[in-house]
Each structure stands twice: as C-alpha cells, then as structure tokens.
Amino acid sequence: MTDEVSSPCTSVCVIDPPTGLCAGCYRTLDEIAGWIGLSTEERRALVAELTHRRARYGEAIASRWTSDAQR
C-alpha cells in the first residue's frame, strides 16, 4: 500500500465567490496553495473533508455555475 495521497484537483480551477471553494475540488485557495506542504495524514484528512463539502455545497455551486454558463 502506498502512502501517496493524490491531489483532488479536477482541473476545473474556478473559485465560487459565495463559498470561497473551488468548484472542481472544493478546496479553498489556501488549501490548494498549501497542498504540497501537507503531510500524508493532513492530506487524508483534507480529502475526507472534501467529501463533506461536496455533499453540503456541491449542488449550490453547480447550480451557480450552470446558470452563469447559460447567460
């Protein structure tokens, strides 16, 4: 088993202003910038948190970006 934790980046890279979260990976700008310096344990904890963020904010973020694209 490898200790590597892959970056959650999905190459969407658009910050949702109301939440401050990336619409692709649900990280904040500070979390994105700090990823390289995180320990394996910190990365695992953050990835676990992203699952909760997606559940909490995903629908709202997606609806904002879908409505913006339709304008």
Steps between C-alpha positions, in 0.01 A plus 500: 500500500631842409501799730445738207182705508414629155401859454122541484541754218258444212645776279184710529676766711220753543437654842136532603482849661221430754680200650864571412528141379630370169205379291702198394671368813329695782826625650568858603778697333714457814445123493588483131817705551599307811439149365866436419600567861241278665595171662336179384272507804401861433427420137281206597310714748446773240382253235252358753374853571452563127243221486296684765541833320383352172190362673433834671584748223521302177146553378503874570840549337398297195175693462683834512749394234229344283288818515808719430585289194143540367521880507 
